[in-house]
Structures are given as structure tokens and as C-alpha cells.
Amino acid sequence: MKRFILIASLLALAATTSPVKKQADGTVTINTTTLKADEGCFGPTPVIIYLDAQEHVSKIEALPNTETPSYWNLVMEKLSTVWNGLPASEAVSLEVDAVSGATYSSEGLISNVRSGLTYYLQSK
């Protein structure tokens, strides 16, 4: 019985934990780990999206994933800054081309950014 209560408590905590964290200075982080998004070639490609106090994207940071490091690093190098400086409301619909040769990883990153920004904009 104790094990059931512990599991139920952990599930309840996980269900109430929002991927959006608002800081006292007005900045926001969005962790896409728990959001539904397209995966990369070998699985989920979660990121943390950083928004400044004016809701502009300031940074995209990769979280651990199972992508081939050389492809993932190329995708992050080429794509992680394309949203920087854009308001979240514009960045969410930005058309971004995949990196040639790393299409699945690119699509995973793009999808996670869109999912995170969509979640944020809908939860405001």
C-alpha cells in the first residue's frame, strides 16, 4: 500500500510540474522534455528555450538525447540561434530549413522549439 501511495504521489507531482518556469526578473525557461514533439533519428531531442523579460528568444539549449553526436552538434551549431531575438509569438511559426544530412535531428529540434513556444503561448 505504501508503494502505491508513493507512486501516486510521484505521478501527481509530475503531472503538476509545468515545463514553464518564470523567474523574478521576468525571464522564462521552457523545458520541452515532457512535451509531445517530433523525435530526432534516435529518439526525443528535448531542449530548454530561454525567453528574456520581453518574451524574445534569447537562447536554445540542448538537453541530453540519443542522437549521433556529430549530427546533433551540427544541427545545434547551425540552427540553435535562428530564433534568437524573435518574440515568442513570431518564433513559434518561423519556417526553418533542416540541415542537409541531419534532417531527422533538425526536425526534432525544430519540433521541440515549436512545441515549447506553443505550450508557453497557450499557458499565458
Summary of the structure (lengths in Angstrom):
residues: 124
radius of gyration: 15.8
end to end distance: 38.5
largest distance: 53.3
contacts: 365
relative contact order: 0.19
helix: 44%
strand: 16%
